[in-house]
Protein backbone atom coordinates (compact mmCIF):
# COMPACT_ATOMS: atom_id res chain seq x y z
CA UNK A 1 0.00 0.00 0.00
CA UNK A 2 1.29 3.46 -0.92
CA UNK A 3 1.98 6.14 1.65
CA UNK A 4 -0.62 8.85 0.89
CA UNK A 5 0.31 11.38 3.54
CA UNK A 6 0.21 14.98 2.37
CA UNK A 7 3.58 15.58 3.96
CA UNK A 8 5.25 13.90 0.98
CA UNK A 9 2.72 14.32 -1.83
CA UNK A 10 1.73 17.97 -1.37
CA UNK A 11 -1.78 19.42 -1.28
CA UNK A 12 -4.56 17.36 -2.82
CA UNK A 13 -6.20 19.01 -5.82
CA UNK A 14 -9.90 19.60 -5.14
CA UNK A 15 -12.42 19.75 -7.97
CA UNK A 16 -15.33 21.11 -5.91
CA UNK A 17 -16.14 22.31 -2.40
CA UNK A 18 -14.33 24.75 -0.13
CA UNK A 19 -10.87 23.54 -1.10
CA UNK A 20 -11.38 24.31 -4.77
CA UNK A 21 -11.94 28.06 -4.34
CA UNK A 22 -9.52 30.52 -2.83
CA UNK A 23 -9.34 34.26 -2.40
CA UNK A 24 -7.53 35.85 -5.33
CA UNK A 25 -6.29 38.62 -3.05
CA UNK A 26 -4.96 36.86 0.06
CA UNK A 27 -5.12 33.15 -0.80
CA UNK A 28 -7.49 32.15 2.01
CA UNK A 29 -9.89 29.23 1.47
CA UNK A 30 -12.67 30.27 3.88
CA UNK A 31 -15.75 32.42 3.17
CA UNK A 32 -15.02 33.11 -0.51
CA UNK A 33 -17.57 35.35 -2.26
CA UNK A 34 -18.16 34.06 -5.77
CA UNK A 35 -21.07 36.28 -6.76
CA UNK A 36 -20.33 38.55 -9.74
CA UNK A 37 -17.11 36.48 -10.18
CA UNK A 38 -15.40 38.37 -7.35
CA UNK A 39 -13.64 35.30 -5.89
CA UNK A 40 -12.38 37.16 -2.82
CA UNK A 41 -12.91 36.32 0.86
CA UNK A 42 -15.25 38.30 3.07
CA UNK A 43 -12.40 40.02 4.90
CA UNK A 44 -10.82 41.30 1.68
CA UNK A 45 -14.26 42.28 0.39
CA UNK A 46 -14.80 44.60 3.36
CA UNK A 47 -11.54 46.35 2.55
CA UNK A 48 -12.17 46.88 -1.16
CA UNK A 49 -15.99 47.08 -1.37
CA UNK A 50 -16.10 50.88 -1.76
CA UNK A 51 -13.57 50.88 -4.57
CA UNK A 52 -15.57 48.15 -6.35
CA UNK A 53 -18.72 50.30 -6.20
CA UNK A 54 -20.65 48.58 -3.41
CA UNK A 55 -22.48 50.85 -0.96
CA UNK A 56 -23.17 50.16 2.71
CA UNK A 57 -26.78 50.94 3.64
CA UNK A 58 -26.60 50.52 7.41
Buried (B, 14 or more C-beta within 10 A) or exposed (E): EEEEEEEEEEEEEEEEEEEEBBBEBEEBBEEBBEEEEBBBBEEBBEEEBEEEEEEEEE
